Amino acid sequence: MNISRTFALGLVLSLSVGLSATAKEALILTADVPPGLDYDGPTAASPATQTGLANLLEPLVYYPLSHVNEEGVRILDFQNFEGRLAESWTYDSATLTWTFNLRRGVKGCGGVSTEMQAFIELTSGPVWLDRMWTGKLAAGFTSSAGRSGDKLHTLQRLSIFAAQMGMTWVPVHLLGGHYSSGGSENDLNRLAGYLGLMTQANIDEPPNRTPPEADRETARLFGHYLGEVASRWVAGCEALGPVPVPGHGVHRPAL
């Protein structure tokens, strides 16, 4: 989950997650709130809660390195924690709330950026309820230092968002490259992304050198393809009229 600055872990009787696009806090509601960060401790009695807390906490805090044994194995100190994305944290026993303060400059981890997540949440009001983007086109792209870099997870989040808004998702049209021994890193769509455009950028090189030219050309061709699809979409709408929205305005839930 992407978080802007801080979030709190509170106690309720059901599992849910809420994030305000304008607030500086996100409230994570769970069925069990441990008095400590060790998710192998009290929470181990509830496998669902243990798994949820492990996935939530590991990007924020983790066990520090204790020492390296005689076999060269790195041994962790399971009695203490050090910050990852979190720079500090507190626990309020009166309200059963953990508060984590994130490091400045955090943009996201393993998914869309905090800015994109805030934008998604911002549109969950009238834009979503009134189906204001239904019938519009959507597409996505992402880049990471790793060849995988969990890029698929990011594109899935974007495509699901588009589906929730009633939009039509446009995938990459180019055949994946570098599929065989005769292929190379110069192939178009070398990372074989189809749900959306995937590129890879070396972490130690400036933007004018990375992503490589193959990825840049793939992006250019995909952008041109999107323009062609959009032109045909507009022509169809002009000939047939706007895309109808059955049930528009019916059973609109209150905000």
C-alpha positions, 0 to 999 in steps of 0.5 A, spaced: 500 500 500 502 507 498 501 512 504 503 519 503 506 521 510 503 517 516 498 511 517 495 508 524 493 501 525 486 501 529 482 496 532 475 494 529 471 488 528 472 487 521 477 488 516 477 494 511 482 499 508 480 506 507 485 512 505 483 519 504 486 523 498 487 529 501 489 527 508 496 525 511 493 519 514 491 512 512 487 508 517 488 501 517 483 497 520 484 490 523 481 484 527 487 484 532 492 489 534 498 486 537 502 490 542 508 489 539 511 489 532 513 482 532 507 478 527 510 472 529 508 473 537 501 474 539 498 475 532 500 468 530 494 465 533 490 468 527 493 466 521 489 471 517 491 477 521 498 475 521 499 474 514 496 481 513 500 484 518 506 481 515 505 484 508 503 491 511 509 491 516 515 488 512 516 494 507 515 499 513 520 496 519 524 489 519 529 486 523 536 489 523 542 485 522 545 482 528 552 478 525 555 474 520 556 467 523 562 462 521 559 460 515 558 466 512 550 466 513 547 473 515 543 473 522 538 477 524 536 480 530 529 478 532 529 482 538 529 489 535 526 493 529 529 498 524 526 502 519 525 501 512 520 506 509 518 508 516 523 513 520 519 512 527 513 509 530 509 509 536 504 505 539 498 508 543 495 503 548 489 507 550 486 507 543 490 501 540 493 505 535 500 504 531 503 510 528 508 510 523 512 516 520 514 515 513 521 518 510 520 524 506 520 523 499 517 516 499 514 515 492 511 508 493 513 501 493 511 495 489 506 499 485 503 505 483 506 512 486 503 515 492 501 521 487 497 516 483 494 512 489 491 519 491 489 521 484 485 514 484 482 515 491 480 522 489 476 520 483 472 515 488 466 520 489 462 523 483 467 521 478 466 514 479 458 514 482 456 518 476 460 514 471 463 520 468 469 517 464 464 511 462 466 509 455 473 513 455 479 510 453 485 508 458 492 505 457 498 504 462 505 504 462 510 503 468 518 503 468 523 500 474 530 498 475 529 491 475 527 487 468 521 484 472 520 490 478 513 488 479 511 492 473 505 487 472 502 489 479 502 496 477 499 495 471 494 491 474 492 496 479 491 501 473 487 497 469 482 495 475 482 502 476 480 503 469 475 498 469 472 501 475 471 507 472 467 504 466 473 505 461 475 501 455 483 499 456 487 499 450 493 493 451 500 493 447 499 491 440 506 489 439 509 482 439 513 481 445 521 481 443 527 477 445 523 470 445 529 466 442 536 465 442 536 469 435 533 475 439 536 481 442 535 487 447 534 491 441 528 488 440 521 492 440 517 490 446 523 486 449 520 485 456 514 482 453 509 487 456 502 486 453 497 489 459 501 495 458 507 498 456 513 496 460 520 499 460 527 498 464 531 503 466 538 502 470 538 505 476 545 508 475 544 512 469 541 518 467 534 519 463 538 521 457 541 514 457 536 509 460 531 506 458 534 504 452 532 506 445 528 499 444 524 501 450 523 508 447 521 506 440 516 501 443 513 507 447 513 511 441 510 506 437 505 504 442 503 512 443 502 512 436 497 506 436 493 509 442 492 515 437 490 511 432 485 507 436 482 514 439 481 517 432 477 511 430 473 511 437 472 518 436 469 517 429 465 511 431 462 516 437 461 521 432 457 517 427 453 513 432 453 518 438 456 517 445 457 511 449 450 509 452 450 508 460 445 503 462 442 505 469 446 512 469 443 515 475 439 509 478 440 507 485 446 512 486 449 510 493 450 516 498 456 519 499 
